[in-house]
Amino acid sequence: MSFTWISSYWPLLLTGAWQTVSLLVISVVFGFIIAIGLAFAQVSGGRLTRLAARGYCTFFRGTPLLIQLWLLYYGVGSLLPMIPGIRQGLFWPILREGFFFAAVSFTLNYAAYEAEVLRGALLAVPKGELEAGRAFGLSPWKLIRRIWLPRAIRIALPTIAGEIVMQLKATPLAFTVTVMDLYAVANKVRQDTLLVYEPLIVVTVFYLALTAVIARVFRGLEAQVPVRR
Protein backbone atom coordinates (compact mmCIF):
# COMPACT_ATOMS: atom_id res chain seq x y z
CA MET A 1 0.00 0.00 0.00
CA SER A 2 1.11 3.54 -0.77
CA PHE A 3 -0.01 6.76 0.91
CA THR A 4 2.44 9.09 -0.82
CA TRP A 5 -0.48 10.62 -2.71
CA ILE A 6 -1.62 12.36 0.50
CA SER A 7 1.15 14.96 0.08
CA SER A 8 -0.44 16.03 -3.21
CA TYR A 9 -4.09 15.74 -2.22
CA TRP A 10 -4.07 16.97 1.37
CA PRO A 11 -5.62 20.40 0.52
CA LEU A 12 -8.46 18.61 -1.26
CA LEU A 13 -8.81 16.17 1.64
CA LEU A 14 -9.13 19.06 4.09
CA THR A 15 -11.75 20.68 1.89
CA GLY A 16 -13.68 17.42 1.68
CA ALA A 17 -13.48 16.92 5.45
CA TRP A 18 -14.77 20.46 5.96
CA GLN A 19 -17.68 19.81 3.60
CA THR A 20 -18.55 16.62 5.47
CA VAL A 21 -18.43 18.26 8.89
CA SER A 22 -20.41 21.26 7.62
CA LEU A 23 -23.16 19.04 6.28
CA LEU A 24 -23.29 17.18 9.58
CA VAL A 25 -23.42 20.31 11.75
CA ILE A 26 -25.98 22.13 9.60
CA SER A 27 -28.33 19.15 9.36
CA VAL A 28 -28.06 18.28 13.06
CA VAL A 29 -28.53 21.83 14.37
CA PHE A 30 -31.41 22.87 12.14
CA GLY A 31 -32.90 19.37 12.10
CA PHE A 32 -32.98 19.31 15.89
CA ILE A 33 -34.81 22.64 16.00
CA ILE A 34 -37.43 21.34 13.56
CA ALA A 35 -37.64 18.07 15.51
CA ILE A 36 -38.57 19.90 18.71
CA GLY A 37 -41.57 21.46 17.00
CA LEU A 38 -42.58 18.15 15.41
CA ALA A 39 -42.28 16.30 18.72
CA PHE A 40 -44.43 18.78 20.62
CA ALA A 41 -46.93 18.82 17.76
CA GLN A 42 -47.39 15.06 18.16
CA VAL A 43 -47.51 15.11 21.95
CA SER A 44 -49.61 18.17 22.73
CA GLY A 45 -50.88 19.57 19.43
CA GLY A 46 -54.37 19.50 18.01
CA ARG A 47 -55.70 16.71 15.84
CA LEU A 48 -54.69 18.27 12.51
CA THR A 49 -51.31 19.30 13.87
CA ARG A 50 -50.65 15.78 15.13
CA LEU A 51 -51.66 14.26 11.81
CA ALA A 52 -49.43 16.67 9.87
CA ALA A 53 -46.44 15.99 12.12
CA ARG A 54 -46.96 12.23 11.96
CA GLY A 55 -47.32 12.37 8.19
CA TYR A 56 -44.07 14.30 7.91
CA CYS A 57 -42.20 11.80 10.06
CA THR A 58 -43.74 8.83 8.26
CA PHE A 59 -42.77 10.16 4.85
CA PHE A 60 -39.16 11.04 5.67
CA ARG A 61 -38.55 7.96 7.79
CA GLY A 62 -40.29 5.65 5.32
CA THR A 63 -38.47 6.66 2.14
CA PRO A 64 -34.75 6.33 1.34
CA LEU A 65 -32.65 9.41 1.97
CA LEU A 66 -31.05 9.02 -1.46
CA ILE A 67 -34.46 9.34 -3.16
CA GLN A 68 -35.30 12.41 -1.08
CA LEU A 69 -31.97 13.96 -2.04
CA TRP A 70 -32.45 13.29 -5.72
CA LEU A 71 -36.04 14.58 -5.69
CA LEU A 72 -34.79 17.85 -4.27
CA TYR A 73 -31.71 18.19 -6.44
CA TYR A 74 -32.99 16.89 -9.77
CA GLY A 75 -36.62 17.89 -9.18
CA VAL A 76 -36.81 21.18 -7.29
CA GLY A 77 -33.31 22.12 -8.38
CA SER A 78 -34.26 21.90 -12.05
CA LEU A 79 -37.35 24.06 -11.50
CA LEU A 80 -35.67 26.89 -9.59
CA PRO A 81 -33.98 28.45 -12.67
CA MET A 82 -37.41 28.73 -14.31
CA ILE A 83 -38.67 31.07 -11.58
CA PRO A 84 -38.32 34.69 -12.73
CA GLY A 85 -35.61 36.58 -10.91
CA ILE A 86 -33.99 33.58 -9.25
CA ARG A 87 -30.87 33.58 -11.43
CA GLN A 88 -30.37 37.30 -10.81
CA GLY A 89 -31.13 37.00 -7.10
CA LEU A 90 -28.72 37.39 -4.23
CA PHE A 91 -29.01 33.74 -3.20
CA TRP A 92 -28.54 32.13 -6.60
CA PRO A 93 -24.84 31.28 -5.96
CA ILE A 94 -26.09 29.20 -3.00
CA LEU A 95 -29.22 27.76 -4.60
CA ARG A 96 -27.37 26.45 -7.63
CA GLU A 97 -24.95 24.34 -5.57
CA GLY A 98 -25.52 20.70 -4.69
CA PHE A 99 -24.38 21.47 -1.13
CA PHE A 100 -27.55 23.49 -0.54
CA PHE A 101 -29.85 20.65 -1.59
CA ALA A 102 -27.84 18.11 0.37
CA ALA A 103 -28.03 20.26 3.51
CA VAL A 104 -31.79 20.73 3.12
CA SER A 105 -32.40 17.05 2.43
CA PHE A 106 -30.26 15.86 5.34
CA THR A 107 -31.89 18.40 7.67
CA LEU A 108 -35.44 17.37 6.82
CA ASN A 109 -34.58 13.69 7.11
CA TYR A 110 -32.75 14.09 10.43
CA ALA A 111 -35.64 16.12 11.83
CA ALA A 112 -38.06 13.27 11.19
CA TYR A 113 -35.95 10.71 13.02
CA GLU A 114 -35.08 13.04 15.89
CA ALA A 115 -38.73 14.04 16.29
CA GLU A 116 -39.66 10.45 17.07
CA VAL A 117 -36.82 10.23 19.59
CA LEU A 118 -37.93 13.42 21.31
CA ARG A 119 -41.58 12.40 21.21
CA GLY A 120 -40.77 9.26 23.17
CA ALA A 121 -38.57 11.24 25.56
CA LEU A 122 -41.29 13.84 26.15
CA LEU A 123 -43.77 11.10 27.00
CA ALA A 124 -41.19 9.54 29.34
CA VAL A 125 -40.89 12.64 31.52
CA PRO A 126 -42.63 11.84 34.84
CA LYS A 127 -46.03 13.53 34.99
CA GLY A 128 -45.37 14.46 38.60
CA GLU A 129 -42.62 16.85 37.53
CA LEU A 130 -44.93 18.59 35.08
CA GLU A 131 -47.72 18.79 37.64
CA ALA A 132 -45.29 20.27 40.16
CA GLY A 133 -44.33 22.94 37.64
CA ARG A 134 -47.97 23.81 37.02
CA ALA A 135 -48.57 23.92 40.77
CA PHE A 136 -45.81 26.54 41.05
CA GLY A 137 -47.70 28.64 38.53
CA LEU A 138 -45.39 28.18 35.53
CA SER A 139 -46.87 29.20 32.22
CA PRO A 140 -46.99 26.53 29.48
CA TRP A 141 -43.99 28.12 27.75
CA LYS A 142 -41.91 28.27 30.94
CA LEU A 143 -42.94 24.72 31.79
CA ILE A 144 -41.62 23.55 28.43
CA ARG A 145 -38.45 25.64 28.58
CA ARG A 146 -37.47 24.92 32.17
CA ILE A 147 -38.74 21.42 32.88
CA TRP A 148 -40.29 19.39 30.08
CA LEU A 149 -37.84 19.89 27.20
CA PRO A 150 -34.58 19.84 29.25
CA ARG A 151 -35.72 16.68 31.04
CA ALA A 152 -36.65 15.02 27.75
CA ILE A 153 -33.31 15.89 26.17
CA ARG A 154 -31.47 14.39 29.14
CA ILE A 155 -33.45 11.19 28.78
CA ALA A 156 -32.78 11.04 25.03
CA LEU A 157 -29.06 11.90 25.10
CA PRO A 158 -27.76 8.37 24.31
CA THR A 159 -30.18 8.01 21.41
CA ILE A 160 -29.40 11.50 20.12
CA ALA A 161 -25.72 10.58 20.03
CA GLY A 162 -26.52 7.48 18.00
CA GLU A 163 -28.65 9.48 15.56
CA ILE A 164 -25.84 11.97 15.01
CA VAL A 165 -23.44 9.13 14.21
CA MET A 166 -25.99 7.69 11.78
CA GLN A 167 -26.29 11.13 10.19
CA LEU A 168 -22.52 11.27 9.83
CA LYS A 169 -22.52 7.95 8.00
CA ALA A 170 -25.19 9.26 5.62
CA THR A 171 -23.12 12.24 4.46
CA PRO A 172 -21.32 10.34 1.63
CA LEU A 173 -24.64 10.38 -0.24
CA ALA A 174 -23.95 14.07 -0.95
CA PHE A 175 -21.35 12.82 -3.42
CA THR A 176 -24.21 11.85 -5.76
CA VAL A 177 -25.25 15.51 -6.18
CA THR A 178 -21.78 16.89 -6.99
CA VAL A 179 -20.82 17.82 -3.42
CA MET A 180 -17.07 17.47 -2.97
CA ASP A 181 -17.21 15.83 0.44
CA LEU A 182 -14.51 13.53 1.78
CA TYR A 183 -15.88 10.48 -0.01
CA ALA A 184 -15.96 12.41 -3.30
CA VAL A 185 -12.31 13.33 -2.78
CA ALA A 186 -11.47 9.67 -2.17
CA ASN A 187 -13.24 8.79 -5.41
CA LYS A 188 -11.25 11.43 -7.29
CA VAL A 189 -8.00 10.06 -5.84
CA ARG A 190 -9.02 6.58 -6.98
CA GLN A 191 -9.69 7.82 -10.51
CA ASP A 192 -6.45 9.79 -10.69
CA THR A 193 -4.08 7.26 -9.12
CA LEU A 194 -5.92 3.96 -9.65
CA LEU A 195 -5.55 3.30 -5.93
CA VAL A 196 -8.67 1.74 -4.45
CA TYR A 197 -8.08 0.81 -0.83
CA GLU A 198 -5.80 3.59 0.39
CA PRO A 199 -8.25 6.49 -0.16
CA LEU A 200 -11.04 4.47 1.45
CA ILE A 201 -8.83 3.70 4.44
CA VAL A 202 -8.19 7.43 4.93
CA VAL A 203 -11.93 8.13 4.78
CA THR A 204 -12.60 5.29 7.22
CA VAL A 205 -10.08 6.63 9.73
CA PHE A 206 -11.65 10.09 9.51
CA TYR A 207 -15.15 8.76 10.16
CA LEU A 208 -13.95 6.60 13.03
CA ALA A 209 -12.16 9.55 14.62
CA LEU A 210 -15.18 11.82 14.29
CA THR A 211 -17.46 9.11 15.70
CA ALA A 212 -15.14 8.74 18.69
CA VAL A 213 -15.28 12.50 19.29
CA ILE A 214 -19.08 12.51 19.16
CA ALA A 215 -19.27 9.57 21.56
CA ARG A 216 -16.84 11.21 23.98
CA VAL A 217 -18.75 14.50 23.97
CA PHE A 218 -22.07 12.84 24.71
CA ARG A 219 -20.62 10.60 27.39
CA GLY A 220 -19.32 13.74 29.05
CA LEU A 221 -22.77 15.32 28.80
CA GLU A 222 -24.40 12.23 30.26
CA ALA A 223 -21.94 12.29 33.17
CA GLN A 224 -22.72 15.95 33.86
CA VAL A 225 -26.49 15.60 33.65
CA PRO A 226 -27.32 12.09 34.91
CA VAL A 227 -30.89 10.96 34.35
CA ARG A 228 -32.84 10.17 37.49
CA ARG A 229 -35.59 7.65 36.91
Salt bridges, closest charged atoms under 4 A:
GLU97 OE2 - ARG96 NE 3.92
GLU116 OE1 - ARG119 NH2 3.22
GLU129 OE2 - ARG151 NE 3.04
ASP192 OD2 - LYS188 NZ 3.22
